Amino acid sequence: MTASSAEPLFSTPRYASQASDQSASRRIVVAQQASAARALLDHPAPTLLLCLGTVSPARDQECLPSPEALYLRLQMLLEQAQVGTRLYVCGDESFLWHVQHLALQAGLLGDEIELFKQGARRRLYCVHCGYLQDIGNEGECTCAQCQVRLLVREHFSQRLGAYMGVCIDPDAPYAQQVQA
C-alpha cells in the first residue's frame, strides 16, 4: 500500500489554526511578530506576549531585540512557571520548533504547547554532515557546510525540528564534480 502524493507524510507537522479551549492559569504567547499573535491575546487567563522587535511594549507585552534575547527571557519564565501554564508559539517553522524544544527542556508537556505556523522559513538537516540550516520552500538546495546538493524530503524530524536533506546526485555524493 503506497501513500497518495496528495496526503502529507505522517511525520509532517500539523499546526493549530486557532487556540484550543484548554484552561490555563497563565498563558505565554511567543511570536516572531506581535501582530501575528493578536487572535491569541483575547482570553480570560492572564497572558504575557513575548515578541521580537523594538516597538514600545503594551501592557503584558515584552519586545526583545533578538531571537537570542527572546529565547533567554522565555527560558527564565518557563523555569519559574507554575502548573497550568500554557505556551502558544507563532512564527515560521524554524522559530516554532526551536521554542518548542526550549519549552520541553524546561518541563512543559507537549499538550501544553500549541504551534501556529506563519511564514515560509524552515530548518533543513543535511544527513551527510549533520549541519542544520534555514531554507525557504525550495525543494532542492546546497548544504552550506559540505556543499552537497540536497533534495528536501517531506520527512520531518520533531527531535531535530527539521526536514531531511539527502544527496540529489548519487554519482557526486561529496560535492565532487563528475568528470565526463
C-alpha positions in Angstrom: 0.0 0.0 0.0 1.5 3.3 -1.0 0.7 6.7 0.3 -1.0 9.2 -2.1 1.1 12.1 -3.0 -1.7 14.4 -2.0 -1.6 13.2 1.6 1.2 14.5 3.8 3.5 12.0 5.4 2.7 11.0 9.0 5.8 12.9 10.1 4.7 16.2 8.5 3.8 18.6 11.3 0.3 19.8 11.7 -0.3 23.2 13.1 -3.2 24.8 15.0 -5.4 27.3 13.2 -7.0 28.6 16.4 -6.2 28.3 20.1 -7.8 25.4 22.0 -10.3 25.8 24.8 -7.9 24.3 27.3 -8.0 26.1 30.7 -4.8 27.7 31.8 -3.7 29.5 35.0 -1.3 31.6 32.8 -0.7 31.9 29.1 2.6 32.8 27.4 2.4 33.8 23.8 5.7 33.8 21.9 5.7 35.4 18.5 8.2 36.5 15.8 5.8 39.4 15.1 3.4 40.8 17.7 0.7 41.4 15.0 0.6 37.7 14.2 -0.4 36.9 17.8 -3.4 39.2 18.1 -6.0 36.5 18.0 -4.3 34.6 20.8 -4.4 37.5 23.2 -8.2 37.6 23.7 -8.5 35.1 26.5 -9.6 35.5 30.2 -6.5 33.9 31.6 -3.5 36.2 32.3 -1.5 36.4 29.1 2.1 37.6 28.5 3.2 38.3 25.0 6.9 37.9 24.1 7.9 39.1 20.6 10.8 40.2 18.5 11.1 43.9 17.8 11.8 47.3 19.3 8.2 48.7 19.4 7.4 50.1 22.7 5.5 47.3 24.5 1.9 47.5 25.6 0.8 46.2 29.0 1.7 42.5 29.4 4.0 42.6 26.3 7.7 42.4 26.1 9.5 43.1 22.8 13.0 41.8 22.7 15.7 42.9 20.2 17.0 39.5 19.1 15.9 35.9 18.9 18.6 35.0 21.4 17.3 37.6 23.9 13.8 36.2 23.4 14.9 32.6 24.0 16.7 33.6 27.1 13.7 35.5 28.6 11.4 32.6 27.7 13.7 30.1 29.4 13.7 32.2 32.5 9.9 32.5 32.5 9.4 28.8 31.9 11.8 27.8 34.7 9.6 29.8 37.1 6.3 28.7 35.5 3.6 27.1 37.7 1.4 24.2 36.9 -1.3 25.2 34.5 0.9 27.4 32.3 0.2 27.0 28.5 2.5 28.2 25.7 1.4 29.4 22.3 4.0 30.0 19.6 3.6 31.9 16.4 6.2 32.1 13.6 7.9 30.2 10.9 8.9 26.5 11.4 12.5 27.3 12.4 11.2 29.5 15.2 8.4 27.3 16.3 10.5 24.2 16.7 13.3 26.0 18.5 10.9 27.5 21.0 9.1 24.1 21.5 12.5 22.5 22.2 13.2 25.1 24.8 9.8 24.6 26.4 10.1 20.8 26.5 13.6 21.2 28.1 12.1 23.5 30.8 9.5 20.8 31.7 6.4 21.7 29.7 4.5 18.8 28.2 3.7 18.6 24.5 0.0 19.0 25.3 0.7 22.4 27.0 2.3 23.8 23.8 0.4 25.0 20.7 2.1 25.9 17.5 0.8 28.4 14.9 2.8 28.4 11.6 3.3 31.7 9.8 5.9 32.3 7.2 7.9 30.1 4.9 11.3 29.7 6.6 12.0 26.1 7.8 15.0 24.2 9.0 16.9 21.5 7.0 19.1 18.8 8.3 21.9 17.5 6.0 22.0 13.8 6.5 25.6 13.7 5.1 27.3 16.1 7.5 24.7 16.8 10.2 24.5 20.5 9.5 21.3 22.4 10.3 20.4 25.4 8.1 17.4 27.6 7.4 15.8 27.5 4.0 12.6 28.6 2.3 10.0 26.4 0.4 12.5 25.2 -2.2 12.7 21.5 -2.9 16.4 21.5 -3.5 19.4 23.4 -2.1 23.1 23.1 -1.4 24.3 22.3 2.1 26.1 25.4 3.4 28.7 23.2 5.2 29.6 20.3 2.9 28.3 21.7 -0.4 26.4 18.6 -1.3 23.4 19.3 -3.5 20.3 18.2 -1.4 16.8 17.1 -2.1 14.5 18.3 0.6 12.5 15.3 1.7 8.9 15.6 3.1 10.0 13.7 6.2 10.2 15.9 9.3 12.1 15.1 12.5 10.4 16.5 15.5 13.5 15.7 17.6 15.6 17.9 15.3 12.8 20.3 14.3 13.9 19.9 10.7 13.2 18.3 7.3 15.7 15.8 6.0 18.0 16.8 3.1 19.6 13.9 1.1 22.0 13.9 -1.8 20.4 14.5 -5.2 23.2 13.1 -7.2 24.5 9.7 -6.0 27.3 10.0 -8.5 28.6 13.1 -6.6 27.8 12.3 -3.0 30.5 14.5 -1.6 30.0 17.6 -3.8 32.7 16.4 -6.2 32.3 17.3 -9.8 31.7 14.3 -12.0 34.4 14.2 -14.8 33.0 13.5 -18.2 
